[in-house]
Amino acid sequence: MKIEKVELHHIRMELVSPFTTSMGTEYDEEHIIVRVDGEGFTGWGESVAEGTPFYSYETVITAWHILQDFLIPSILGKNISGIDEAISSYEKVRGHMMAKAGLEAALWDLFAKSQNISLSKMMGGTKNKIDVGVSIGIQNSIPELIKKIESYLAEGYKRIKIKIAPGYDIQFIRAVRKEFQDILFQVDANSAYELKHIDLFKHMDDYNLLLIEQPLGYENIYDHSKLQRELKTPICLDESIHSLDDTRAAIELDSCRVINIKPGRVGGFTESKLIHDYCQSKNIPVWCGGMLESGIGRAGNVALASLPNFKLPGDISASKRYYKEDIVEPEFIVNKDGTINVLTEPGIGVKVNMRVLDKVTVKKKEFTM
């Protein structure tokens, strides 16, 4: 496949409501949409680097720089036989996983379309539907949180996740479990705590949580091993896992019992599949996290979550959960049974709505041979 053109769109999409975590409040979402053209086919990907360096050191500005000056020049105008060859062409670039993931996702879509197969099939997916949950930001009051949970349960979501932070934790957990005794319920700290808060997490053991996501430092795999051995509730690592090597270290140290796989965080679908396969070999369940993606990134996440070891509901919500109007057609919806259909059309399975994409694009650049 000769790579004839690459196009970058820096997009900014307004959220339907503010989303608050321990890292701050977001009112809109900035990402980079990557388009790759070759031999009559077009592939789409999404780099989930944000406008701020709070979740990751990467931002849309750094990702744009790495894509423009290093990744795109390594493949543009070349005949690429497959994804592995593309990855090897820019293997000298260290880190910058979100930049790499955006380009790699577009290449996966491109090659799947050229072979007339779905992205799920190309990855080795086995499911027709995937179980999905919803992530709820920090709320100002318990009644507000309860009301939101009621509305999402009514929409069919199978699992509820709430964000927590110091001062917004145990009282909210207690209230949710009292109100909803039987739901699948988990919490996400986004690295907001330290090992000195161990008694707080022991208290969380009383509330039958599905898991506690990333309680401690985002690079601190070792201290999570100390915390996990004191808890009955499984710890799930997110920000700490950037590669298969990180995954192996976390599992060998017993730092967690569950892994959250985000393609953007680990550099793309190729590394995601390696992590998935390794965890499956160790009987460690995985699930697919979300980064408030547009429908382009969401389509890739749905395909990835169709692999067999994605045992827990992912953060792959309906398009309307975050955006009034998505940039793909059809938009993603949640079925009444709390699932999303795995698409069977070639590639990512959705069409990009160019009118909406142009409307949300704040910067655009084309790269040609």
N, C-alpha and C positions, 0 to 999 in steps of 0.2 A: 504494500500500500504506500503510494507516494504521498507525503504530507505536503499539500499545495498551499494551504493558507491556515493561519491561526488568528483568532479574533478574541479580544478581551473586552468584557463589559464590567466596569465597576458599577454595581447597582446599590441603591438604597431603597428599601421597602419599609413602609410604615407598618408597625404592629397594630393589631386591632385593640390591644390594651397593653399598658406597660408591663414589663417582665422583670421582676426583682429577684436577685440572688444575693449571696453573701459578697459578691463582687461588685454589686451596684444595680442600677435600674436602666433597662434598655427601652427606648421608645421607638426605635427603628433598627433595622438590621442591614449592615453593609457586607456584601460578599463580592466575589469575582466570578462571573460566568465565563467559561472557556468554550469556544467553538473551534473545532478542528475540521477542515475540509480535505478530502482526498479521493480522487478517482470517482467523483459523482456522489459520494456519501458525505454526510455531515454528522459529527459527534458532538455531544454537549456534556460538559462537566461543570462542577461548582466548587470553587475554593471557599472554604468556610471560615477563613481568616476574617476577623471582625475589625471594626474601626478602632478598638482599644486593645492594648496588650495585657488584658486582665485574666482571661482564660488561658491564653497562650502568648508567648513572646511575639508570635507572628501577628501582623495586621494587614489590612488590605494594601497598605503602601509597601510593606516589605514583600508581600506575596507578589504584587505587581512587578516590583524590581527583579525578583528572582525569576519569575516567569519570562519577563521581557529580555533580560540580559543573559540568562543562563539556560533555562529549560527549553524555551521555544527555539533558540538558535541551534540547540543540539539535535533537533529532529526536523526542522523546517527544510523542505526540499529533498529530503532523504527518502529512500525506499525502506520502510520499516516492515519486517516480516511478522511482528507480533508485539504484544505488550512487554514481554521480557527484554526484547531488543531495545525498545524505547527506554525502559528503565535503566538499562546498562549504559545508554548513551549519556545519561546525566548522573551517573552514580558517584562522580567526584563531588557533587554538591552535598554538603553535610547539613542535616537538619532540614528545616523549611518544609515540614511534612504537609502542611496545608496547601502550599503552592504546588508541590508535587502531586498531591491527591487530585487537585482540580484538573490538571492536564491529563493525568492518568485516567480519570473518569471519562473524559471526553474521548480518549483513545479506546477505552473499553466499549463505549457506545458506538464509535466508528467501526471497529472491527466486528462487533456483533451485527450491526446493520449490513455490513459487507457480506456476512455469512448467512444473513436472513434468519437469525435466531434471536431470541430474547436475551437480555442481559442476565436474567436469572438462570436460564439454561446454560449460557456460556460460563457462568460461575460454578455451575454444578448444583444449583438449587433443586430442592425436592418438594417444596410446598406450593399449593395453589392459593393459600391464604396465610397471612401471618397475624399472630395475636399482637394487639397494640395497647399501649397505655398512654397516659397523659401526664405531663410535667407541669406543676403549678408553682408559680413564683411565690415568694414570701408575701403574705397578706398582712394588712394592718391590724386585723382583729380576727378572733376565732369565728364569729358569725359569718364574716366575709368568706373565710376559707371553707366553712361547711357548705355555704350556698354554692360556691364554685364546684365543690366536689359533687354535690347533688346534681348539678347540671351536666357534668361530664359523665357521671354514671348513667344518667338518663339517655345520653347519646350512645351508650354501649361500651365505653372504654373498660377494659378488663382489669386494669391496674392503675392505681393512683400513686403518683410520686409528688412529694412536696419538698421544696427547698427549705433548708434550715440554716440558721446562723445564731451565734450567741445572743440570747435574749428572745429568740424566736424559735424555740426548739421543743423542749419537753412538754410545755403546757399545750402547744398545738398538737403534738403527737398524741397526748393523752385525750384531748377533746375529739380528735378524729376517730381514734379507736373506740371511744365510748359511743360515738354516734354511728359508726359503721363497723360493726364487730367482725364481719366476715369477709371484707374486701381484701384483695391483694394490695398491700400498702408498703411503700418504701420511702426512704428519705435521702436527700442529697445535700451534702455540706459544702461541696466545692472547695475543700481544703481549708475550711474556716476555723478548725480547732487544732489543739495541740494534745500531746500525750497526757498532760496534766489534767485534761478533762475526762479521764478514763471513767470516773464515777458516774458522770453524766451518761456515757454510752452504756455502762452497765445497767443504768436505770432504763434505758431504751429496750433492753432485753425483755422487759416485762410486757411489751406491747405487740408481740408477735409480728415483727417487721419482716418483710421478705428479704430485705438487705439494707445496709447502711452504705451509701455511696461516698467514696473519697472523703473520709472524715478529716484526715491529717494532710500534711504538706504535699504539694503536687509533685515533688521529687523524692519524697521520703518513703521508699518502699520498706525500709528496715523497721521504722517505728510502727508501721501498720502491722508488722508481724507480732510486735509486742502487744498491740491492742487486740488483734484477732484472737490470740490465745486466751484472753480474759473474757471473751464474749461468746454467747451462744449464737447470736445473730450473725449471719455471714457479712463480711466486709466485701464490697465491690470496689475495684479500682478503676478509675477513669483517667484523670489527668496524669497519673504516674506511669501510664502504659503508652509508650510511643513506638514499640517494636516487639517482634517476637522475643528478642533477648530480654527486654523488660518483663515480658509475660513469664518467661521461664524463671527469671529471678524471683518474681512475686510468688509463683506457685511453689518453687523449691523452698522458699522461706516461710511458706504458709502465711503470707501477708494478706491473702484474700481467698475467698471461696467462690467468687464470681468475677467475671471480667466484662466490662462494658467496652464494646468495640465501636469506635467512631472512625470511619475511613479517613476523614480529614485529619484526625489526630495522629494516625499511624502511617500516613503517606499514601494511602490508596487502597483499592480493593485487593491488590496482590498480597500486601502485607496483612490485610484483614483476614484473608483466607488462610494464610499461614498460622496466624494466631488462633483462628477458629479450629483448624485441624489439630493443632497442638493441644488446645484446651479439651477438645473432644477425646484425645488419646489419654488425657489425665482425668477424665470425668468431671471437668470443671465447666459448668454451663456458662454460656455467653448470651448477651443481648445487645441490641443495636441502639446506641444513644443518638441523640439529635443535637443539632446546632442551629435550630431555627431556619432550616434550609428552605429555599424556594422549591417548587415542584421538580426542578431538575435534580437537585441533590436528594430530595425525598424519594424520587424514583429509583435512584441508585441504592438508597438505604433499604427500600422494599425488596429489591432484587437480592441484596446481600443477606437480608434477614430470612430469605427462603432457604438458606443452607440449614442442614439438619440439626446442628448443635446450638442454634439460636432457640434456647429452651424457654426463655422468659419474655414477656411482652416488652416490646421496644418503645422508645420515645419517638414514634412515627405517627404523628397525629394527622387529622384531616387538614387540608389546606386552610380551611376557614378558621382553624384554631389560632393561627397567627396572622393571616393576611386576608383582607377583604377581597382581593383579586390576585390570583396566582399568575405566574408567567407561563404556565403550561395548560394544555387542554388534552383530555379532561382533567379537572382538578381532582385531588385525592379526597375520598370520602371514607368514613368508617361505617362498616356494616353494623346492623343491629346486634350481631353476635360478638361485637368487639374485635373484628378483624378488618384487614385491608386486603383486597385482592392483589395477587401477584400478577403483574402484567405479562401477557404472552406475545405482544407485538414485537417486531424486531427492535433491538437496542433497548433504550430506557422505556419505550412503550408509550410515551406521550409526545405531543407536538408542542414546540415552543411558540407561544403567542407573541409574535414580533411586535405587535402594537403595544402590549403591556411591557415587554422587555425594553423597548425604546423609551417608554414613559418613565421607567424607574432607573434608567442608565444615566449616571452622572459623568462618566468618562468612558471613552471607547477608543480602541486602537486595533488596526489590522496589521498583520505581518504576512508578507507574501514572498515568494521565491525571487 
